């Protein structure tokens, strides 16, 4: 059964740029906070990090900006796990404005890392990998997701 993870936050005054809307880097912050919330839910929480010395590193991300978000707006992020192997997991996120309109889409590739003695990729615990895999939607649902796996460039 696929699962959608939810996160909400308010757009703070410091996140607003000279155009009067949320600065692009803060879209990344909101997505990053949503990843933290997902990690806590599946078992990569503070207790896990303290006990194991393991954590998650971001390997790659892509964002599409679709709508302005203003100061004080309460944004909602829905996160889906699109794939998972022993060391990595692929996330796809929708950010919605207070009216429910899609404001941004993000895709993220995360890596499980053993930080001691030197950071290196490491297999995640089987029970956490199983939780991530259980959240993966069917291929037909993934195929319906807009703005997914896009390359960047100019059309000729």
LUMFI-42403 format. One record per atom (N, C-alpha, C): residue number from 1; atom name; x, y, z. Coordinates in steps of 0.05 Angstrom, whole numbers, plus 5000, padded with zeros to 4 digits. Example, Ala and Ser with C-alpha at 12.3 -4.5 7.8 and 13.67 -1.06 7.14 Angstrom:
REM LUMFI-42403
@n = 1&atom = N&u = 5264&v = 4886&w = 5156
@n = 1&atom = CA&u = 5246&v = 4910&w = 5156
@n = 1&atom = C&u = 5264&v = 4934&w = 5156
@n = 2&atom = N&u = 5257&v = 4955&w = 5142
@n = 2&atom = CA&u = 5273&v = 4979&w = 5143
@n = 2&atom = C&u = 5258&v = 5001&w = 5157
This chain:
REM LUMFI-42403
@n = 1&atom = N&u = 5017&v = 4977&w = 5000
@n = 1&atom = CA&u = 5000&v = 5000&w = 5000
@n = 1&atom = C&u = 5018&v = 5025&w = 5000
@n = 2&atom = N&u = 5013&v = 5043&w = 4981
@n = 2&atom = CA&u = 5030&v = 5067&w = 4980
@n = 2&atom = C&u = 5021&v = 5086&w = 5002
@n = 3&atom = N&u = 5039&v = 5104&w = 5008
@n = 3&atom = CA&u = 5034&v = 5122&w = 5031
@n = 3&atom = C&u = 5044&v = 5150&w = 5023
@n = 4&atom = N&u = 5029&v = 5170&w = 5031
@n = 4&atom = CA&u = 5037&v = 5198&w = 5028
@n = 4&atom = C&u = 5043&v = 5209&w = 5056
@n = 5&atom = N&u = 5067&v = 5220&w = 5059
@n = 5&atom = CA&u = 5075&v = 5233&w = 5084
@n = 5&atom = C&u = 5069&v = 5263&w = 5082
@n = 6&atom = N&u = 5060&v = 5274&w = 5105
@n = 6&atom = CA&u = 5051&v = 5302&w = 5105
@n = 6&atom = C&u = 5068&v = 5319&w = 5123
@n = 7&atom = N&u = 5072&v = 5345&w = 5115
@n = 7&atom = CA&u = 5087&v = 5364&w = 5131
@n = 7&atom = C&u = 5074&v = 5392&w = 5125
@n = 8&atom = N&u = 5072&v = 5408&w = 5145
@n = 8&atom = CA&u = 5063&v = 5436&w = 5142
@n = 8&atom = C&u = 5081&v = 5455&w = 5156
@n = 9&atom = N&u = 5083&v = 5479&w = 5146
@n = 9&atom = CA&u = 5097&v = 5501&w = 5159
@n = 9&atom = C&u = 5087&v = 5528&w = 5149
@n = 10&atom = N&u = 5093&v = 5548&w = 5164
@n = 10&atom = CA&u = 5086&v = 5576&w = 5157
@n = 10&atom = C&u = 5110&v = 5589&w = 5144
@n = 11&atom = N&u = 5105&v = 5605&w = 5123
@n = 11&atom = CA&u = 5126&v = 5620&w = 5110
@n = 11&atom = C&u = 5133&v = 5644&w = 5128
@n = 12&atom = N&u = 5158&v = 5645&w = 5137
@n = 12&atom = CA&u = 5167&v = 5666&w = 5155
@n = 12&atom = C&u = 5176&v = 5691&w = 5141
@n = 13&atom = N&u = 5175&v = 5714&w = 5154
@n = 13&atom = CA&u = 5183&v = 5740&w = 5142
@n = 13&atom = C&u = 5211&v = 5739&w = 5130
@n = 14&atom = N&u = 5230&v = 5726&w = 5144
@n = 14&atom = CA&u = 5257&v = 5725&w = 5134
@n = 14&atom = C&u = 5260&v = 5710&w = 5108
@n = 15&atom = N&u = 5240&v = 5695&w = 5100
@n = 15&atom = CA&u = 5241&v = 5678&w = 5076
@n = 15&atom = C&u = 5232&v = 5694&w = 5051
@n = 16&atom = N&u = 5224&v = 5718&w = 5055
@n = 16&atom = CA&u = 5213&v = 5734&w = 5032
@n = 16&atom = C&u = 5235&v = 5750&w = 5019
@n = 17&atom = N&u = 5234&v = 5751&w = 4992
@n = 17&atom = CA&u = 5255&v = 5765&w = 4977
@n = 17&atom = C&u = 5245&v = 5793&w = 4969
@n = 18&atom = N&u = 5260&v = 5807&w = 4953
@n = 18&atom = CA&u = 5255&v = 5834&w = 4944
@n = 18&atom = C&u = 5231&v = 5835&w = 4925
@n = 19&atom = N&u = 5221&v = 5812&w = 4915
@n = 19&atom = CA&u = 5197&v = 5811&w = 4898
@n = 19&atom = C&u = 5171&v = 5807&w = 4914
@n = 20&atom = N&u = 5174&v = 5803&w = 4941
@n = 20&atom = CA&u = 5151&v = 5800&w = 4958
@n = 20&atom = C&u = 5141&v = 5772&w = 4960
@n = 21&atom = N&u = 5156&v = 5752&w = 4951
@n = 21&atom = CA&u = 5148&v = 5724&w = 4954
@n = 21&atom = C&u = 5171&v = 5708&w = 4965
@n = 22&atom = N&u = 5165&v = 5682&w = 4971
@n = 22&atom = CA&u = 5185&v = 5665&w = 4983
@n = 22&atom = C&u = 5209&v = 5662&w = 4964
@n = 23&atom = N&u = 5233&v = 5667&w = 4975
@n = 23&atom = CA&u = 5258&v = 5664&w = 4960
@n = 23&atom = C&u = 5262&v = 5634&w = 4952
@n = 24&atom = N&u = 5273&v = 5630&w = 4929
@n = 24&atom = CA&u = 5277&v = 5602&w = 4919
@n = 24&atom = C&u = 5291&v = 5584&w = 4939
@n = 25&atom = N&u = 5311&v = 5594&w = 4953
@n = 25&atom = CA&u = 5326&v = 5577&w = 4971
@n = 25&atom = C&u = 5308&v = 5567&w = 4994
@n = 26&atom = N&u = 5287&v = 5582&w = 5001
@n = 26&atom = CA&u = 5270&v = 5573&w = 5023
@n = 26&atom = C&u = 5250&v = 5552&w = 5014
@n = 27&atom = N&u = 5244&v = 5550&w = 4988
@n = 27&atom = CA&u = 5229&v = 5527&w = 4978
@n = 27&atom = C&u = 5246&v = 5502&w = 4985
@n = 28&atom = N&u = 5272&v = 5504&w = 4981
@n = 28&atom = CA&u = 5290&v = 5481&w = 4988
@n = 28&atom = C&u = 5289&v = 5475&w = 5018
@n = 29&atom = N&u = 5288&v = 5496&w = 5034
@n = 29&atom = CA&u = 5287&v = 5492&w = 5063
@n = 29&atom = C&u = 5261&v = 5477&w = 5071
@n = 30&atom = N&u = 5239&v = 5486&w = 5060
@n = 30&atom = CA&u = 5213&v = 5473&w = 5066
@n = 30&atom = C&u = 5214&v = 5444&w = 5058
@n = 31&atom = N&u = 5224&v = 5438&w = 5034
@n = 31&atom = CA&u = 5226&v = 5410&w = 5025
@n = 31&atom = C&u = 5245&v = 5395&w = 5044
@n = 32&atom = N&u = 5267&v = 5407&w = 5052
@n = 32&atom = CA&u = 5286&v = 5394&w = 5070
@n = 32&atom = C&u = 5273&v = 5387&w = 5097
@n = 33&atom = N&u = 5257&v = 5406&w = 5107
@n = 33&atom = CA&u = 5243&v = 5401&w = 5132
@n = 33&atom = C&u = 5222&v = 5378&w = 5129
@n = 34&atom = N&u = 5210&v = 5377&w = 5106
@n = 34&atom = CA&u = 5191&v = 5355&w = 5100
@n = 34&atom = C&u = 5206&v = 5328&w = 5099
@n = 35&atom = N&u = 5230&v = 5328&w = 5088
@n = 35&atom = CA&u = 5247&v = 5303&w = 5088
@n = 35&atom = C&u = 5253&v = 5295&w = 5117
@n = 36&atom = N&u = 5260&v = 5315&w = 5134
@n = 36&atom = CA&u = 5266&v = 5309&w = 5162
@n = 36&atom = C&u = 5241&v = 5296&w = 5175
@n = 37&atom = N&u = 5218&v = 5306&w = 5170
@n = 37&atom = CA&u = 5193&v = 5295&w = 5182
@n = 37&atom = C&u = 5189&v = 5266&w = 5172
@n = 38&atom = N&u = 5194&v = 5261&w = 5147
@n = 38&atom = CA&u = 5191&v = 5233&w = 5136
@n = 38&atom = C&u = 5212&v = 5215&w = 5150
@n = 39&atom = N&u = 5236&v = 5225&w = 5152
@n = 39&atom = CA&u = 5258&v = 5209&w = 5165
@n = 39&atom = C&u = 5250&v = 5201&w = 5193
@n = 40&atom = N&u = 5239&v = 5220&w = 5208
@n = 40&atom = CA&u = 5231&v = 5214&w = 5235
@n = 40&atom = C&u = 5209&v = 5193&w = 5236
@n = 41&atom = N&u = 5190&v = 5195&w = 5217
@n = 41&atom = CA&u = 5168&v = 5176&w = 5216
@n = 41&atom = C&u = 5176&v = 5147&w = 5209
@n = 42&atom = N&u = 5196&v = 5145&w = 5192
@n = 42&atom = CA&u = 5204&v = 5117&w = 5183
@n = 42&atom = C&u = 5226&v = 5105&w = 5201
@n = 43&atom = N&u = 5238&v = 5122&w = 5219
@n = 43&atom = CA&u = 5258&v = 5110&w = 5238
@n = 43&atom = C&u = 5285&v = 5122&w = 5237
@n = 44&atom = N&u = 5291&v = 5142&w = 5220
@n = 44&atom = CA&u = 5317&v = 5155&w = 5219
@n = 44&atom = C&u = 5316&v = 5179&w = 5238
@n = 45&atom = N&u = 5305&v = 5177&w = 5261
@n = 45&atom = CA&u = 5301&v = 5199&w = 5279
@n = 45&atom = C&u = 5326&v = 5205&w = 5296
@n = 46&atom = N&u = 5324&v = 5225&w = 5314
@n = 46&atom = CA&u = 5347&v = 5233&w = 5330
@n = 46&atom = C&u = 5358&v = 5210&w = 5347
@n = 47&atom = N&u = 5340&v = 5193&w = 5358
@n = 47&atom = CA&u = 5349&v = 5170&w = 5373
@n = 47&atom = C&u = 5366&v = 5151&w = 5356
@n = 48&atom = N&u = 5356&v = 5146&w = 5332
@n = 48&atom = CA&u = 5371&v = 5129&w = 5313
@n = 48&atom = C&u = 5398&v = 5140&w = 5307
@n = 49&atom = N&u = 5399&v = 5166&w = 5301
@n = 49&atom = CA&u = 5424&v = 5179&w = 5294
@n = 49&atom = C&u = 5444&v = 5178&w = 5317
@n = 50&atom = N&u = 5434&v = 5183&w = 5341
@n = 50&atom = CA&u = 5451&v = 5183&w = 5365
@n = 50&atom = C&u = 5462&v = 5155&w = 5371
@n = 51&atom = N&u = 5444&v = 5135&w = 5368
@n = 51&atom = CA&u = 5452&v = 5107&w = 5375
@n = 51&atom = C&u = 5471&v = 5095&w = 5354
@n = 52&atom = N&u = 5468&v = 5102&w = 5329
@n = 52&atom = CA&u = 5483&v = 5089&w = 5307
@n = 52&atom = C&u = 5505&v = 5106&w = 5295
@n = 53&atom = N&u = 5504&v = 5132&w = 5298
@n = 53&atom = CA&u = 5523&v = 5149&w = 5284
@n = 53&atom = C&u = 5516&v = 5151&w = 5254
@n = 54&atom = N&u = 5493&v = 5141&w = 5246
@n = 54&atom = CA&u = 5485&v = 5141&w = 5218
@n = 54&atom = C&u = 5465&v = 5163&w = 5213
@n = 55&atom = N&u = 5463&v = 5172&w = 5188
@n = 55&atom = CA&u = 5445&v = 5194&w = 5181
@n = 55&atom = C&u = 5439&v = 5193&w = 5152
@n = 56&atom = N&u = 5426&v = 5213&w = 5141
@n = 56&atom = CA&u = 5418&v = 5215&w = 5113
@n = 56&atom = C&u = 5432&v = 5240&w = 5101
@n = 57&atom = N&u = 5443&v = 5236&w = 5077
@n = 57&atom = CA&u = 5454&v = 5259&w = 5062
@n = 57&atom = C&u = 5438&v = 5261&w = 5036
@n = 58&atom = N&u = 5435&v = 5286&w = 5028
@n = 58&atom = CA&u = 5422&v = 5291&w = 5002
@n = 58&atom = C&u = 5443&v = 5288&w = 4980
@n = 59&atom = N&u = 5436&v = 5272&w = 4959
@n = 59&atom = CA&u = 5454&v = 5268&w = 4937
@n = 59&atom = C&u = 5447&v = 5287&w = 4913
@n = 60&atom = N&u = 5421&v = 5290&w = 4908
@n = 60&atom = CA&u = 5413&v = 5306&w = 4885
@n = 60&atom = C&u = 5385&v = 5316&w = 4890
@n = 61&atom = N&u = 5379&v = 5340&w = 4880
@n = 61&atom = CA&u = 5351&v = 5349&w = 4881
@n = 61&atom = C&u = 5344&v = 5366&w = 4857
@n = 62&atom = N&u = 5319&v = 5366&w = 4850
@n = 62&atom = CA&u = 5308&v = 5381&w = 4828
@n = 62&atom = C&u = 5282&v = 5394&w = 4838
@n = 63&atom = N&u = 5279&v = 5420&w = 4832
@n = 63&atom = CA&u = 5255&v = 5434&w = 4841
@n = 63&atom = C&u = 5243&v = 5449&w = 4817
@n = 64&atom = N&u = 5216&v = 5450&w = 4816
@n = 64&atom = CA&u = 5201&v = 5465&w = 4796
@n = 64&atom = C&u = 5184&v = 5484&w = 4811
@n = 65&atom = N&u = 5186&v = 5510&w = 4804
@n = 65&atom = CA&u = 5171&v = 5531&w = 4817
@n = 65&atom = C&u = 5147&v = 5538&w = 4800
@n = 66&atom = N&u = 5123&v = 5535&w = 4811
@n = 66&atom = CA&u = 5098&v = 5539&w = 4796
@n = 66&atom = C&u = 5081&v = 5562&w = 4804
@n = 67&atom = N&u = 5084&v = 5571&w = 4829
@n = 67&atom = CA&u = 5067&v = 5592&w = 4840
@n = 67&atom = C&u = 5082&v = 5607&w = 4862
@n = 68&atom = N&u = 5077&v = 5633&w = 4863
@n = 68&atom = CA&u = 5088&v = 5649&w = 4885
@n = 68&atom = C&u = 5076&v = 5640&w = 4912
@n = 69&atom = N&u = 5092&v = 5642&w = 4933
@n = 69&atom = CA&u = 5082&v = 5637&w = 4960
@n = 69&atom = C&u = 5089&v = 5662&w = 4976
@n = 70&atom = N&u = 5070&v = 5673&w = 4990
@n = 70&atom = CA&u = 5074&v = 5698&w = 5005
@n = 70&atom = C&u = 5079&v = 5694&w = 5034
@n = 71&atom = N&u = 5089&v = 5715&w = 5047
@n = 71&atom = CA&u = 5094&v = 5715&w = 5076
@n = 71&atom = C&u = 5069&v = 5707&w = 5092
@n = 72&atom = N&u = 5073&v = 5690&w = 5111
@n = 72&atom = CA&u = 5051&v = 5682&w = 5129
@n = 72&atom = C&u = 5035&v = 5658&w = 5118
@n = 73&atom = N&u = 5039&v = 5651&w = 5093
@n = 73&atom = CA&u = 5024&v = 5629&w = 5081
@n = 73&atom = C&u = 5031&v = 5603&w = 5096
@n = 74&atom = N&u = 5011&v = 5587&w = 5100
@n = 74&atom = CA&u = 5015&v = 5560&w = 5111
@n = 74&atom = C&u = 5017&v = 5541&w = 5087
@n = 75&atom = N&u = 5041&v = 5530&w = 5082
@n = 75&atom = CA&u = 5044&v = 5512&w = 5060
@n = 75&atom = C&u = 5043&v = 5483&w = 5070
@n = 76&atom = N&u = 5034&v = 5465&w = 5053
@n = 76&atom = CA&u = 5032&v = 5437&w = 5059
@n = 76&atom = C&u = 5048&v = 5422&w = 5038
@n = 77&atom = N&u = 5064&v = 5402&w = 5048
@n = 77&atom = CA&u = 5080&v = 5385&w = 5031
@n = 77&atom = C&u = 5071&v = 5357&w = 5033
@n = 78&atom = N&u = 5067&v = 5344&w = 5010
@n = 78&atom = CA&u = 5061&v = 5316&w = 5009
@n = 78&atom = C&u = 5085&v = 5302&w = 4997
@n = 79&atom = N&u = 5095&v = 5282&w = 5010
@n = 79&atom = CA&u = 5119&v = 5267&w = 5002
@n = 79&atom = C&u = 5112&v = 5238&w = 4995
@n = 80&atom = N&u = 5122&v = 5229&w = 4972
@n = 80&atom = CA&u = 5119&v = 5201&w = 4964
@n = 80&atom = C&u = 5147&v = 5189&w = 4961
@n = 81&atom = N&u = 5150&v = 5164&w = 4968
@n = 81&atom = CA&u = 5174&v = 5149&w = 4964
@n = 81&atom = C&u = 5171&v = 5135&w = 4937
@n = 82&atom = N&u = 5188&v = 5142&w = 4917
@n = 82&atom = CA&u = 5186&v = 5130&w = 4891
@n = 82&atom = C&u = 5203&v = 5105&w = 4887
@n = 83&atom = N&u = 5223&v = 5103&w = 4904
@n = 83&atom = CA&u = 5241&v = 5080&w = 4901
@n = 83&atom = C&u = 5260&v = 5078&w = 4925
@n = 84&atom = N&u = 5271&v = 5054&w = 4929
@n = 84&atom = CA&u = 5289&v = 5050&w = 4951
@n = 84&atom = C&u = 5306&v = 5025&w = 4946
@n = 85&atom = N&u = 5332&v = 5027&w = 4952
@n = 85&atom = CA&u = 5349&v = 5004&w = 4952
@n = 85&atom = C&u = 5362&v = 5002&w = 4980
@n = 86&atom = N&u = 5383&v = 4988&w = 4983
@n = 86&atom = CA&u = 5394&v = 4984&w = 5010
@n = 86&atom = C&u = 5407&v = 5009&w = 5021
@n = 87&atom = N&u = 5415&v = 5028&w = 5004
@n = 87&atom = CA&u = 5429&v = 5052&w = 5014
@n = 87&atom = C&u = 5416&v = 5078&w = 5006
@n = 88&atom = N&u = 5398&v = 5078&w = 4987
@n = 88&atom = CA&u = 5386&v = 5103&w = 4977
@n = 88&atom = C&u = 5356&v = 5102&w = 4976
@n = 89&atom = N&u = 5344&v = 5126&w = 4976
@n = 89&atom = CA&u = 5315&v = 5127&w = 4971
@n = 89&atom = C&u = 5309&v = 5152&w = 4955
@n = 90&atom = N&u = 5289&v = 5150&w = 4938
@n = 90&atom = CA&u = 5281&v = 5171&w = 4919
@n = 90&atom = C&u = 5254&v = 5182&w = 4928
@n = 91&atom = N&u = 5253&v = 5209&w = 4933
@n = 91&atom = CA&u = 5229&v = 5222&w = 4942
@n = 91&atom = C&u = 5218&v = 5241&w = 4921
@n = 92&atom = N&u = 5192&v = 5244&w = 4921
@n = 92&atom = CA&u = 5178&v = 5262&w = 4903
@n = 92&atom = C&u = 5159&v = 5278&w = 4921
@n = 93&atom = N&u = 5159&v = 5305&w = 4918
@n = 93&atom = CA&u = 5143&v = 5322&w = 4936
@n = 93&atom = C&u = 5127&v = 5343&w = 4921
@n = 94&atom = N&u = 5102&v = 5347&w = 4931
@n = 94&atom = CA&u = 5085&v = 5369&w = 4922
@n = 94&atom = C&u = 5084&v = 5389&w = 4945
@n = 95&atom = N&u = 5088&v = 5415&w = 4939
@n = 95&atom = CA&u = 5083&v = 5436&w = 4958
@n = 95&atom = C&u = 5058&v = 5451&w = 4949
@n = 96&atom = N&u = 5039&v = 5454&w = 4967
@n = 96&atom = CA&u = 5014&v = 5468&w = 4961
@n = 96&atom = C&u = 5012&v = 5494&w = 4977
@n = 97&atom = N&u = 5000&v = 5514&w = 4964
@n = 97&atom = CA&u = 4996&v = 5539&w = 4978
@n = 97&atom = C&u = 4970&v = 5537&w = 4995
@n = 98&atom = N&u = 4963&v = 5558&w = 5011
@n = 98&atom = CA&u = 4940&v = 5555&w = 5029
@n = 98&atom = C&u = 4914&v = 5550&w = 5015
@n = 99&atom = N&u = 4911&v = 5557&w = 4989
@n = 99&atom = CA&u = 4887&v = 5552&w = 4974
@n = 99&atom = C&u = 4886&v = 5524&w = 4962
@n = 100&atom = N&u = 4908&v = 5509&w = 4965
@n = 100&atom = CA&u = 4909&v = 5482&w = 4954
@n = 100&atom = C&u = 4921&v = 5480&w = 4927
@n = 101&atom = N&u = 4930&v = 5503&w = 4916
@n = 101&atom = CA&u = 4943&v = 5503&w = 4889
@n = 101&atom = C&u = 4971&v = 5492&w = 4891
@n = 102&atom = N&u = 4980&v = 5478&w = 4872
@n = 102&atom = CA&u = 5007&v = 5467&w = 4871
@n = 102&atom = C&u = 5027&v = 5490&w = 4867
@n = 103&atom = N&u = 5044&v = 5494&w = 4886
@n = 103&atom = CA&u = 5064&v = 5516&w = 4885
@n = 103&atom = C&u = 5091&v = 5507&w = 4876
@n = 104&atom = N&u = 5099&v = 5483&w = 4882
@n = 104&atom = CA&u = 5125&v = 5473&w = 4874
@n = 104&atom = C&u = 5126&v = 5443&w = 4875
@n = 105&atom = N&u = 5144&v = 5431&w = 4859
@n = 105&atom = CA&u = 5148&v = 5402&w = 4859
@n = 105&atom = C&u = 5178&v = 5398&w = 4864
@n = 106&atom = N&u = 5185&v = 5379&w = 4880
@n = 106&atom = CA&u = 5213&v = 5373&w = 4885
@n = 106&atom = C&u = 5218&v = 5343&w = 4883
@n = 107&atom = N&u = 5241&v = 5335&w = 4874
@n = 107&atom = CA&u = 5250&v = 5307&w = 4873
@n = 107&atom = C&u = 5277&v = 5306&w = 4887
@n = 108&atom = N&u = 5281&v = 5286&w = 4903
@n = 108&atom = CA&u = 5305&v = 5284&w = 4919
@n = 108&atom = C&u = 5315&v = 5256&w = 4920
@n = 109&atom = N&u = 5342&v = 5253&w = 4918
@n = 109&atom = CA&u = 5354&v = 5227&w = 4921
@n = 109&atom = C&u = 5371&v = 5228&w = 4947
@n = 110&atom = N&u = 5364&v = 5211&w = 4966
@n = 110&atom = CA&u = 5377&v = 5211&w = 4993
@n = 110&atom = C&u = 5395&v = 5187&w = 4996
@n = 111&atom = N&u = 5416&v = 5190&w = 5012
@n = 111&atom = CA&u = 5435&v = 5168&w = 5016
@n = 111&atom = C&u = 5438&v = 5163&w = 5046
@n = 112&atom = N&u = 5437&v = 5138&w = 5055
@n = 112&atom = CA&u = 5442&v = 5130&w = 5082
@n = 112&atom = C&u = 5472&v = 5129&w = 5086
@n = 113&atom = N&u = 5482&v = 5143&w = 5107
@n = 113&atom = CA&u = 5511&v = 5147&w = 5111
@n = 113&atom = C&u = 5519&v = 5139&w = 5140
@n = 114&atom = N&u = 5540&v = 5123&w = 5142
@n = 114&atom = CA&u = 5553&v = 5119&w = 5168
@n = 114&atom = C&u = 5573&v = 5141&w = 5171
@n = 115&atom = N&u = 5571&v = 5157&w = 5192
@n = 115&atom = CA&u = 5588&v = 5181&w = 5194
@n = 115&atom = C&u = 5615&v = 5175&w = 5208
@n = 116&atom = N&u = 5617&v = 5152&w = 5222
@n = 116&atom = CA&u = 5641&v = 5146&w = 5237
@n = 116&atom = C&u = 5655&v = 5122&w = 5225
@n = 117&atom = N&u = 5681&v = 5120&w = 5223
@n = 117&atom = CA&u = 5700&v = 5142&w = 5230
@n = 117&atom = C&u = 5700&v = 5164&w = 5209
@n = 118&atom = N&u = 5695&v = 5157&w = 5184
@n = 118&atom = CA&u = 5693&v = 5177&w = 5162
@n = 118&atom = C&u = 5667&v = 5171&w = 5147
@n = 119&atom = N&u = 5654&v = 5192&w = 5138
@n = 119&atom = CA&u = 5628&v = 5188&w = 5124
@n = 119&atom = C&u = 5631&v = 5170&w = 5100
@n = 120&atom = N&u = 5613&v = 5150&w = 5098
@n = 120&atom = CA&u = 5612&v = 5132&w = 5075
@n = 120&atom = C&u = 5584&v = 5121&w = 5073
@n = 121&atom = N&u = 5576&v = 5114&w = 5049
@n = 121&atom = CA&u = 5550&v = 5102&w = 5044
@n = 121&atom = C&u = 5549&v = 5075&w = 5059
@n = 122&atom = N&u = 5525&v = 5070&w = 5071
@n = 122&atom = CA&u = 5521&v = 5046&w = 5086
@n = 122&atom = C&u = 5493&v = 5035&w = 5082
@n = 123&atom = N&u = 5490&v = 5009&w = 5084
@n = 123&atom = CA&u = 5463&v = 4997&w = 5082
@n = 123&atom = C&u = 5446&v = 5006&w = 5106
@n = 124&atom = N&u = 5421&v = 5013&w = 5100
@n = 124&atom = CA&u = 5403&v = 5021&w = 5122
@n = 124&atom = C&u = 5391&v = 4996&w = 5135
@n = 125&atom = N&u = 5381&v = 4998&w = 5159
@n = 125&atom = CA&u = 5369&v = 4975&w = 5172
@n = 125&atom = C&u = 5346&v = 4964&w = 5156
@n = 126&atom = N&u = 5343&v = 4938&w = 5156
@n = 126&atom = CA&u = 5323&v = 4925&w = 5139
@n = 126&atom = C&u = 5294&v = 4934&w = 5146
@n = 127&atom = N&u = 5289&v = 4939&w = 5172
@n = 127&atom = CA&u = 5262&v = 4948&w = 5179
@n = 127&atom = C&u = 5255&v = 4976&w = 5168
@n = 128&atom = N&u = 5275&v = 4993&w = 5167
@n = 128&atom = CA&u = 5270&v = 5020&w = 5156
@n = 128&atom = C&u = 5267&v = 5018&w = 5126
@n = 129&atom = N&u = 5284&v = 5002&w = 5113
@n = 129&atom = CA&u = 5282&v = 4998&w = 5084
@n = 129&atom = C&u = 5254&v = 4987&w = 5077
@n = 130&atom = N&u = 5244&v = 4968&w = 5094
@n = 130&atom = CA&u = 5218&v = 4956&w = 5089
@n = 130&atom = C&u = 5196&v = 4977&w = 5091
@n = 131&atom = N&u = 5198&v = 4996&w = 5111
@n = 131&atom = CA&u = 5178&v = 5017&w = 5113
@n = 131&atom = C&u = 5178&v = 5035&w = 5089
@n = 132&atom = N&u = 5202&v = 5042&w = 5079
@n = 132&atom = CA&u = 5204&v = 5058&w = 5055
@n = 132&atom = C&u = 5192&v = 5044&w = 5031
@n = 133&atom = N&u = 5199&v = 5019&w = 5027
@n = 133&atom = CA&u = 5189&v = 5003&w = 5005
@n = 133&atom = C&u = 5159&v = 5000&w = 5006
@n = 134&atom = N&u = 5148&v = 4997&w = 5030
@n = 134&atom = CA&u = 5119&v = 4994&w = 5032
@n = 134&atom = C&u = 5104&v = 5019&w = 5024
@n = 135&atom = N&u = 5118&v = 5042&w = 5025
@n = 135&atom = CA&u = 5105&v = 5067&w = 5018
@n = 135&atom = C&u = 5105&v = 5073&w = 4988
@n = 136&atom = N&u = 5120&v = 5057&w = 4972
@n = 136&atom = CA&u = 5123&v = 5062&w = 4943
@n = 136&atom = C&u = 5096&v = 5058&w = 4929
@n = 137&atom = N&u = 5087&v = 5078&w = 4914
@n = 137&atom = CA&u = 5062&v = 5074&w = 4899
@n = 137&atom = C&u = 5065&v = 5055&w = 4875
@n = 138&atom = N&u = 5043&v = 5045&w = 4865
@n = 138&atom = CA&u = 5045&v = 5029&w = 4841
@n = 138&atom = C&u = 5056&v = 5045&w = 4817
@n = 139&atom = N&u = 5068&v = 5031&w = 4798
@n = 139&atom = CA&u = 5080&v = 5044&w = 4775
@n = 139&atom = C&u = 5061&v = 5062&w = 4760
@n = 140&atom = N&u = 5036&v = 5053&w = 4758
@n = 140&atom = CA&u = 5016&v = 5069&w = 4743
@n = 140&atom = C&u = 5011&v = 5096&w = 4757
@n = 141&atom = N&u = 5012&v = 5096&w = 4784
@n = 141&atom = CA&u = 5009&v = 5121&w = 4799
@n = 141&atom = C&u = 5033&v = 5139&w = 4795
@n = 142&atom = N&u = 5057&v = 5128&w = 4795
@n = 142&atom = CA&u = 5082&v = 5143&w = 4791
@n = 142&atom = C&u = 5082&v = 5156&w = 4764
@n = 143&atom = N&u = 5073&v = 5141&w = 4744
@n = 143&atom = CA&u = 5072&v = 5151&w = 4716
@n = 143&atom = C&u = 5054&v = 5176&w = 4713
@n = 144&atom = N&u = 5035&v = 5179&w = 4731
@n = 144&atom = CA&u = 5016&v = 5202&w = 4730
@n = 144&atom = C&u = 5028&v = 5227&w = 4743
@n = 145&atom = N&u = 5050&v = 5226&w = 4757
@n = 145&atom = CA&u = 5061&v = 5249&w = 4771
@n = 145&atom = C&u = 5073&v = 5269&w = 4752
@n = 146&atom = N&u = 5063&v = 5293&w = 4753
@n = 146&atom = CA&u = 5074&v = 5314&w = 4735
@n = 146&atom = C&u = 5101&v = 5324&w = 4744
@n = 147&atom = N&u = 5117&v = 5334&w = 4726
@n = 147&atom = CA&u = 5143&v = 5347&w = 4730
@n = 147&atom = C&u = 5164&v = 5328&w = 4741
@n = 148&atom = N&u = 5160&v = 5302&w = 4738
@n = 148&atom = CA&u = 5178&v = 5282&w = 4749
@n = 148&atom = C&u = 5201&v = 5276&w = 4730
@n = 149&atom = N&u = 5225&v = 5273&w = 4742
@n = 149&atom = CA&u = 5248&v = 5264&w = 4727
@n = 149&atom = C&u = 5254&v = 5281&w = 4703
@n = 150&atom = N&u = 5252&v = 5307&w = 4706
@n = 150&atom = CA&u = 5257&v = 5325&w = 4684
@n = 150&atom = C&u = 5287&v = 5332&w = 4682
@n = 151&atom = N&u = 5295&v = 5337&w = 4657
@n = 151&atom = CA&u = 5321&v = 5347&w = 4653
@n = 151&atom = C&u = 5319&v = 5377&w = 4649
@n = 152&atom = N&u = 5341&v = 5391&w = 4654
@n = 152&atom = CA&u = 5341&v = 5420&w = 4651
@n = 152&atom = C&u = 5355&v = 5428&w = 4625
@n = 153&atom = N&u = 5345&v = 5448&w = 4611
@n = 153&atom = CA&u = 5356&v = 5457&w = 4587
@n = 153&atom = C&u = 5337&v = 5474&w = 4571
@n = 154&atom = N&u = 5347&v = 5485&w = 4549
@n = 154&atom = CA&u = 5330&v = 5502&w = 4532
@n = 154&atom = C&u = 5322&v = 5485&w = 4508
@n = 155&atom = N&u = 5297&v = 5488&w = 4500
@n = 155&atom = CA&u = 5287&v = 5473&w = 4476
@n = 155&atom = C&u = 5296&v = 5488&w = 4451
@n = 156&atom = N&u = 5303&v = 5473&w = 4431
@n = 156&atom = CA&u = 5312&v = 5485&w = 4406
@n = 156&atom = C&u = 5291&v = 5481&w = 4385
